[in-house]
Each structure stands twice: as structure tokens, then as C-alpha cells.
Amino acid sequence: MILFTDAVVAIAVTLLVLPLVDVVPEVAREHRPATEVITGHQPEIWTFLLSFAVIIRLWLSHHKAYQHVRAYSTPLLLCNSAWLLAIVVLPFSTEMVGVFDSSRFTTGLYIGTVLVAAGLQAAMYLIIRSDPEVASQDNPVPGEFVLGPVTATVLLLFSLVVALAVPTVGYWALLLLLLSGPVEWAWRRRRAVAEA
């Protein structure tokens, strides 16, 4: 399953760049300067870079979780399959963001796709942690690992709500993800105080 997941993620990352590759012959056919490949397509380039970073981050987190797996269960396989669906939809939503003007629909589609992927990843962490048939006995998932994906999911949900409620904020709502570290720190501190 890991090899299949890695292959699907690699294909999704590759699909992200294909629209940019198509721009090169278009600019050449119109006899425009080569610099226009970059200067004339900055929204597409930025969305490519953002989505590349998002997919790689999700993939790294996926690998981190699966270091703690000794066996697969049906819920884990279904969750992983749904996660892969969200990953392969991301190049589509990225293309929508790069081609169309920012709107509630494109913003909602993009942030919503990332939210679904993050939520499914949090669910995988919880399945791995809670199912003794799945979790490695030698290398169990520490509780703090679950906190990261859950925090990201909650912050993405807030980002989606803010972006849809205040359309002028748009993709800037994703900056709420910068609060992940402080939220996780505050949660750990609160828990440590409660246990003391």
C-alpha cells in the first residue's frame, strides 16, 4: 500500500506542473519573449508552488504515520483511498485557482480539497493509534503525533469559513495554518499543567 500511495502522490505532483509546461509552446507560437512564460503566468506558478508544498507536506505526514503501522484494516485502507482521492483532485483545484479569478467557488474548492485531505489524514492517525490490530506494538503512535493533523484540520476548517464568509480574504485565510505551532504548544502546556 505504501508503494501504491507513493506512486499516486508522485503522479499528482507531476500533474501540477503540466499546465506550466503547456505555457511554453503557447508563448513561443505567439512570438512573445521567453520571460513572459514566467511574468505572464505568475498566478499559475504561485498556485503550482503552493500545491506542491501542500502535497509534499501531506505526503511526509503520511509517511510519519505509517511508520507506526504493522497491519492494515478495512477502515484504514478506505481512509487511505479517500485521502488519495483528495490528493489527486488537488491538481484539478490548483488549475482552477491558476486559471480563474479568485471567487468563493475557486477558493472554497481549493481550501476544501486541502481540508478533506488533512481531515482524512487526521482520521488515519486516529485509526492507527486506536486500533491495536493496526498499531505497531514496538513503535506505537504517540498522542502528540495525533495533535498535529487534528490541529491542521481545525485550522483549515476555520480558513475555509473565513475565506467563504469574507471573500476579500480569499487564500490569505490559509495563513491561519501558521497558528499550528502555537496552538499545539498551548495544548501541550495546558495538558502538562492539568497532569501536574
C-alpha contacts under 8 A as a table, 3 or more apart, distances in Angstrom:
res1	aa1	res2	aa2	distance
1	M	4	F	5.09
1	M	5	T	6.05
2	I	5	T	5.04
2	I	6	D	6.05
3	L	6	D	5.04
3	L	7	A	6.14
4	F	7	A	5.09
4	F	8	V	6.25
5	T	8	V	5.17
5	T	9	V	6.16
5	T	84	L	7.11
6	D	9	V	5.16
6	D	10	A	6.09
6	D	59	W	7.95
7	A	10	A	5.05
7	A	11	I	6.23
8	V	11	I	5.14
8	V	12	A	6.22
8	V	84	L	7.10
8	V	88	V	7.47
9	V	12	A	5.02
9	V	13	V	6.20
9	V	55	I	7.49
9	V	59	W	7.24
9	V	84	L	7.51
9	V	87	I	6.87
9	V	88	V	7.44
10	A	13	V	5.18
10	A	14	T	6.20
11	I	14	T	4.99
11	I	15	L	6.11
12	A	15	L	5.07
12	A	16	L	6.51
12	A	87	I	6.74
12	A	88	V	5.31
12	A	90	L	7.62
12	A	91	P	6.49
13	V	16	L	5.29
13	V	17	V	7.33
13	V	52	F	6.22
13	V	55	I	7.10
13	V	91	P	7.65
14	T	17	V	5.75
14	T	18	L	6.95
15	L	18	L	5.37
15	L	19	P	7.89
15	L	91	P	6.21
16	L	19	P	7.00
16	L	48	F	5.98
16	L	51	S	7.55
16	L	52	F	7.24
16	L	91	P	5.12
16	L	94	T	7.44
16	L	95	E	7.82
17	V	20	L	5.35
17	V	21	V	6.41
17	V	48	F	6.66
18	L	21	V	4.97
18	L	22	D	6.35
19	P	22	D	5.13
19	P	23	V	6.69
19	P	95	E	7.49
20	L	23	V	5.23
20	L	24	V	7.29
20	L	44	E	7.21
20	L	45	I	7.28
21	V	24	V	5.83
22	D	25	P	6.25
22	D	26	E	6.75
23	V	26	E	5.07
23	V	27	V	6.19
23	V	37	V	6.42
24	V	27	V	5.38
24	V	28	A	6.27
24	V	34	A	7.92
24	V	37	V	6.09
25	P	28	A	4.89
25	P	29	R	5.92
26	E	29	R	5.23
26	E	30	E	6.45
27	V	30	E	5.27
27	V	31	H	6.35
27	V	32	R	5.54
27	V	33	P	7.42
27	V	34	A	7.13
27	V	36	E	7.12
27	V	37	V	6.47
28	A	31	H	4.98
28	A	32	R	6.12
28	A	33	P	7.63
28	A	34	A	7.35
29	R	32	R	7.81
32	R	36	E	6.82
33	P	36	E	5.72
33	P	37	V	7.89
34	A	37	V	5.67
34	A	38	I	7.87
35	T	38	I	5.58
35	T	39	T	6.10
36	E	39	T	4.69
36	E	40	G	4.77
36	E	41	H	7.31
37	V	40	G	5.81
37	V	41	H	6.19
38	I	41	H	5.43
38	I	42	Q	6.10
38	I	45	I	7.61
39	T	42	Q	5.81
41	H	44	E	5.50
41	H	45	I	6.34
42	Q	45	I	4.96
42	Q	46	W	6.04
43	P	46	W	5.21
43	P	47	T	6.14
43	P	98	G	5.32
43	P	99	V	7.83
44	E	47	T	5.22
44	E	48	F	6.04
44	E	95	E	7.35
44	E	97	V	7.67
44	E	98	G	4.25
44	E	99	V	6.93
45	I	48	F	5.03
45	I	49	L	6.23
45	I	98	G	7.81
46	W	49	L	5.12
46	W	50	L	6.09
47	T	50	L	5.01
47	T	51	S	5.98
47	T	94	T	6.04
47	T	95	E	7.87
47	T	97	V	6.93
47	T	98	G	6.02
48	F	51	S	5.27
48	F	52	F	5.94
48	F	94	T	6.85
49	L	52	F	5.05
49	L	53	A	6.19
50	L	53	A	5.22
50	L	54	V	6.18
51	S	54	V	4.86
51	S	55	I	6.02
51	S	90	L	7.27
51	S	91	P	7.51
51	S	94	T	6.68
52	F	55	I	5.34
52	F	56	I	6.11
53	A	56	I	5.20
53	A	57	R	5.98
54	V	57	R	5.15
54	V	58	L	6.17
54	V	114	V	7.82
55	I	58	L	5.11
55	I	59	W	6.02
55	I	87	I	6.93
56	I	59	W	4.95
56	I	60	L	6.07
57	R	60	L	5.19
57	R	61	S	6.23
58	L	61	S	5.11
58	L	62	H	6.08
58	L	117	A	7.83
58	L	118	A	7.34
58	L	121	Q	7.87
59	W	62	H	4.91
59	W	63	H	6.29
60	L	63	H	5.14
60	L	64	K	6.25
61	S	64	K	4.94
61	S	65	A	6.30
62	H	65	A	5.20
62	H	66	Y	6.28
62	H	121	Q	7.01
63	H	66	Y	5.13
63	H	67	Q	6.37
64	K	67	Q	5.54
64	K	68	H	7.69
65	A	68	H	5.84
65	A	69	V	7.45
65	A	124	M	7.83
65	A	125	Y	6.17
65	A	128	I	7.71
65	A	141	V	7.42
66	Y	69	V	5.09
67	Q	139	N	7.69
68	H	128	I	7.31
68	H	135	A	5.89
68	H	136	S	5.18
68	H	139	N	5.49
68	H	140	P	5.50
68	H	141	V	5.79
69	V	72	Y	7.41
69	V	128	I	6.61
69	V	134	V	5.66
69	V	135	A	4.91
69	V	136	S	5.09
69	V	140	P	7.99
70	R	133	E	7.84
70	R	134	V	5.66
70	R	135	A	5.84
70	R	136	S	4.82
70	R	137	Q	7.97
71	A	133	E	6.62
71	A	134	V	4.72
71	A	135	A	7.21
71	A	136	S	7.88
72	Y	76	L	6.31
72	Y	77	L	6.68
72	Y	133	E	7.98
72	Y	134	V	5.70
73	S	76	L	5.20
73	S	77	L	6.18
73	S	133	E	7.77
73	S	134	V	6.55
74	T	77	L	5.09
74	T	78	L	6.05
75	P	78	L	5.14
75	P	79	C	6.00
75	P	127	I	7.58
76	L	79	C	5.07
76	L	80	N	6.00
76	L	124	M	6.16
76	L	127	I	6.50
76	L	128	I	7.57
77	L	80	N	5.03
77	L	81	S	6.07
78	L	81	S	5.04
78	L	82	A	6.20
79	C	82	A	5.14
79	C	83	W	6.09
79	C	120	L	6.20
79	C	121	Q	7.93
79	C	123	A	7.26
79	C	124	M	6.36
80	N	83	W	4.92
80	N	84	L	6.18
80	N	120	L	7.51
80	N	121	Q	7.84
80	N	124	M	7.11
81	S	84	L	5.04
81	S	85	L	6.33
82	A	85	L	4.96
82	A	86	A	6.42
82	A	120	L	7.22
83	W	86	A	5.15
83	W	87	I	6.29
83	W	116	V	7.62
83	W	117	A	5.32
83	W	120	L	5.63
83	W	121	Q	6.80
84	L	87	I	4.90
84	L	88	V	6.19
84	L	117	A	7.95
85	L	88	V	5.24
85	L	89	V	6.17
86	A	89	V	5.11
86	A	90	L	6.34
86	A	113	T	6.06
86	A	114	V	7.39
86	A	116	V	6.54
86	A	117	A	5.32
87	I	90	L	5.28
87	I	91	P	7.84
87	I	117	A	6.65
88	V	91	P	6.38
88	V	92	F	7.73
89	V	92	F	5.30
89	V	93	S	6.44
89	V	113	T	7.23
90	L	93	S	5.12
90	L	94	T	5.92
90	L	110	Y	7.27
90	L	113	T	6.43
90	L	114	V	7.39
91	P	94	T	4.89
91	P	95	E	6.11
92	F	95	E	5.16
92	F	96	M	6.35
93	S	96	M	4.97
93	S	97	V	6.27
93	S	106	T	7.37
93	S	109	L	6.24
93	S	110	Y	5.26
93	S	113	T	7.51
94	T	97	V	5.11
94	T	98	G	6.20
94	T	110	Y	6.69
95	E	98	G	5.04
95	E	99	V	6.02
96	M	99	V	5.36
96	M	100	F	5.77
96	M	106	T	6.38
97	V	100	F	5.67
97	V	101	D	7.11
97	V	102	S	6.79
97	V	106	T	5.76
97	V	107	T	7.28
97	V	110	Y	7.27
98	G	101	D	7.81
100	F	106	T	7.56
101	D	106	T	7.97
102	S	106	T	6.16
102	S	107	T	6.50
102	S	170	G	7.16
103	S	106	T	5.38
103	S	107	T	5.96
103	S	167	P	6.99
103	S	170	G	7.64
104	R	107	T	5.22
104	R	108	G	5.68
104	R	163	A	7.37
104	R	164	L	5.70
104	R	167	P	6.09
104	R	170	G	7.62
105	F	108	G	5.10
105	F	109	L	5.93
106	T	109	L	5.04
106	T	110	Y	6.12
107	T	110	Y	5.30
107	T	111	I	6.04
107	T	163	A	6.99
107	T	164	L	7.59
107	T	170	G	6.17
107	T	171	Y	6.40
108	G	111	I	5.37
108	G	112	G	5.42
108	G	160	L	6.42
108	G	163	A	7.34
108	G	164	L	6.62
109	L	112	G	5.09
109	L	113	T	5.97
110	Y	113	T	5.23
110	Y	114	V	6.45
111	I	114	V	5.15
111	I	115	L	5.98
111	I	156	L	7.19
111	I	159	S	7.54
111	I	160	L	5.95
111	I	171	Y	7.80
111	I	174	L	7.81
112	G	115	L	4.87
112	G	116	V	6.12
112	G	160	L	6.66
113	T	116	V	5.19
113	T	117	A	6.34
114	V	117	A	5.11
114	V	118	A	6.11
114	V	156	L	7.70
115	L	118	A	5.10
115	L	119	G	5.92
115	L	153	T	6.07
115	L	156	L	5.55
115	L	157	L	6.53
116	V	119	G	5.05
116	V	120	L	6.07
117	A	120	L	5.22
117	A	121	Q	6.14
118	A	121	Q	4.95
118	A	122	A	6.19
118	A	149	P	6.54
118	A	152	A	6.83
118	A	153	T	5.43
119	G	122	A	5.07
119	G	123	A	6.22
119	G	149	P	7.44
119	G	150	V	7.27
119	G	153	T	5.33
120	L	123	A	4.88
120	L	124	M	6.19
121	Q	124	M	5.01
121	Q	125	Y	6.35
121	Q	149	P	6.63
122	A	125	Y	5.09
122	A	126	L	6.28
122	A	146	V	6.78
122	A	149	P	4.82
122	A	150	V	5.43
122	A	153	T	7.34
123	A	126	L	5.03
123	A	127	I	6.11
124	M	127	I	5.03
124	M	128	I	6.05
125	Y	128	I	5.14
125	Y	129	R	6.05
125	Y	141	V	7.85
125	Y	145	F	7.83
125	Y	146	V	5.86
125	Y	149	P	7.79
126	L	129	R	5.04
126	L	130	S	5.90
126	L	146	V	6.68
127	I	130	S	5.25
127	I	131	D	5.77
127	I	134	V	7.84
128	I	131	D	5.74
128	I	132	P	7.88
128	I	134	V	5.74
128	I	135	A	5.19
128	I	141	V	7.21
129	R	132	P	7.57
129	R	134	V	8.00
129	R	135	A	6.03
129	R	140	P	7.03
129	R	141	V	5.49
129	R	142	P	7.80
129	R	143	G	7.90
130	S	135	A	7.52
131	D	134	V	5.37
131	D	135	A	6.12
132	P	135	A	5.23
132	P	136	S	7.75
132	P	137	Q	7.93
135	A	139	N	7.83
135	A	140	P	5.87
135	A	141	V	7.28
136	S	139	N	5.14
136	S	140	P	5.15
136	S	141	V	7.95
137	Q	140	P	5.67
141	V	145	F	6.66
141	V	146	V	7.82
142	P	145	F	5.66
142	P	146	V	7.41
143	G	146	V	5.48
143	G	147	L	6.86
144	E	147	L	5.13
144	E	148	G	7.16
145	F	148	G	5.82
145	F	149	P	7.53
146	V	149	P	5.86
146	V	150	V	6.31
147	L	150	V	5.23
147	L	151	T	5.89
147	L	184	E	6.83
148	G	151	T	5.21
148	G	152	A	6.17
148	G	180	S	7.38
148	G	184	E	7.00
149	P	152	A	5.06
149	P	153	T	6.12
150	V	153	T	5.10
150	V	154	V	6.26
151	T	154	V	5.21
151	T	155	L	6.14
151	T	180	S	6.19
151	T	183	V	7.43
151	T	184	E	7.11
152	A	155	L	5.14
152	A	156	L	6.00
152	A	177	L	6.55
152	A	180	S	6.34
153	T	156	L	5.08
153	T	157	L	6.18
154	V	157	L	5.05
154	V	158	F	6.36
155	L	158	F	5.01
155	L	159	S	6.08
155	L	176	L	6.23
155	L	177	L	5.86
155	L	179	L	7.85
155	L	180	S	7.47
156	L	159	S	4.79
156	L	160	L	6.10
156	L	174	L	6.98
156	L	176	L	7.57
156	L	177	L	6.89
157	L	160	L	5.12
157	L	161	V	6.28
158	F	161	V	5.09
158	F	162	V	6.08
158	F	176	L	7.80
159	S	162	V	5.17
159	S	163	A	5.97
159	S	173	A	4.78
159	S	174	L	5.56
159	S	175	L	7.98
159	S	176	L	6.35
160	L	163	A	5.12
160	L	164	L	6.08
160	L	173	A	7.27
161	V	164	L	5.28
161	V	165	A	5.89
162	V	165	A	5.09
162	V	166	V	5.74
162	V	167	P	7.91
162	V	169	V	7.38
162	V	173	A	6.36
163	A	166	V	5.38
163	A	167	P	5.41
163	A	168	T	7.60
163	A	169	V	5.68
163	A	170	G	4.81
163	A	171	Y	6.75
163	A	172	W	7.88
163	A	173	A	5.77
164	L	167	P	5.55
164	L	170	G	7.52
166	V	169	V	5.71
166	V	170	G	7.34
167	P	170	G	5.25
169	V	172	W	5.59
169	V	173	A	6.09
170	G	173	A	6.11
171	Y	174	L	5.67
172	W	175	L	5.61
173	A	176	L	5.86
174	L	177	L	5.77
175	L	178	L	5.57
175	L	179	L	7.92
176	L	179	L	5.60
176	L	180	S	7.84
177	L	180	S	5.50
178	L	181	G	6.90
179	L	182	P	5.42
179	L	183	V	5.94
180	S	183	V	5.24
180	S	184	E	6.01
181	G	184	E	5.24
181	G	185	W	6.07
182	P	185	W	4.98
182	P	186	A	6.04
183	V	186	A	5.13
183	V	187	W	6.13
184	E	187	W	5.06
184	E	188	R	6.16
185	W	188	R	5.18
185	W	189	R	6.07
186	A	189	R	5.06
186	A	190	R	6.01
187	W	190	R	5.12
187	W	191	R	6.09
188	R	191	R	5.06
188	R	192	A	6.07
189	R	192	A	5.04
189	R	193	V	6.18
190	R	193	V	5.17
190	R	194	A	6.17
191	R	194	A	5.04
191	R	195	E	6.18
192	A	195	E	5.15
192	A	196	A	6.16
193	V	196	A	5.15
